[in-house]
Amino acid sequence: MLAKNFPTLRRKLLRWYDRHRRDLPWRRSRDPYAIWISEVMLQQTQVQTVLPYYEKFLAAFPTAAALDRAPLEKVLRAWSGLGYYRRAENLKKAARQIMREHDGALPRDYLSLRKLAGVGDYTAGAVLSIAFDQQFPAVDGNVRRVLSRLGSINSEKRLKELAANLVPARRAGDFNQALMELGAALCAPKDPLCNQCPLSTECAAHAAPSRYRRSQKNRARKSADVIWPLAVIRQSGKILLRRRALHGLMARLWELPGRELSDRTKPNLALRQDLEELSLAPPRQRLIGEIRHSITYRRIRAPIYLCEFLDGAAIKLPSKQWRWIDPRAIKRQAISSMTAKAVAALLDHEKSSL
């Protein structure tokens, strides 16, 4: 049985990890706050995407106290481009909890950690094991894939039991990171590199690959092709941004006006409908380019339309949810990644038109 091999599995995996682990900035820190920030950033986000953000975020908000004091707008601006923006809002809420309820220090016990905003089983287990070397499992997508293959497990309950029993009392954090690293580097969703895996001789899926493949169910949500037209409303060199709602997709972020088309409405007509809140008739819309973008399951094709107003035209903004900004200063705003791409396309179009 697999349980009889636990000491061997742990030894082999930790030896492999010591030799092959990537040199990542959060692995050089023992600061629980910094480790917590990294684990939240890494949720549903690839390491290469996180790397440019991690140290900049810590430089801007080096402690829970700094994060608590910072305006949410500044936190969202630092997060802009990482996606899943609810994570940034929850970090801000959790920082307030840490300051008010835990004297500014990340709690060391599971129940208190789980009560922080946005902290689930995985994040709690990762922080407790990595920052405090406590014997808790940390089951992310990579770990789930490794363990399901290792023990030929389809049941979530059995998988969690295996994870809890397998993590050692010593080097718990290293062991959890080793499982994550194995899933990321070798035990890929497709075409795993079993010949390089330190656990291949103990792995049920490696012993019977055809039976394992038949037992797996594809639970991934099917992607959808989406048209999402965007309007660049420009006057006197500035462009108009609209702030998204407080909840839902890309909550609170600033964006170019536009929306996902849910019917056969023509893009330029949809934009006219979207801009009715401004109580003005936009001039002729000129298609200046198109970008491709992905959000969750959506594969977006976004045509970009330029609406140019004369300098003297009076445009009354209906609320504080609209704002004029200089497109060259777009990175100073808490914007969606799609808007950043669209503004870059606008600037490229202007350069090519000179």
JOLINSUL-V847571 format. One line per field, one symbol per residue. psi: psi as a letter, one per 20 degrees, with the letter a starting at -180 (. if undefined). A space follows every 50 residues. Layout:
psi=???
//
This chain:
psi=qhhhjghgggggghggghhiqqnqhiiiqjohghgggghghiokpqghhh gihghhghhhmirhgghghqqhghghghipihrmihggghggghhggggh ikkjppqiqgghhhiqpioaggggggghgghjlqmqrnnagggggghhgg jlpiphghghggghhhprhqkgghgghggghghhhgmqhqlqmhiipijh iiphhhhmhghghhiqpojppqqppppnqqpooppkiqqpqqprriqapl piqqrqqrrppjbjpqghhhhghhjhhilqoqappppiaqrqqppdipop onqpppopqqhippoophrijqppqphikhiiqnrqhhgggghhhghhgg gii.
//
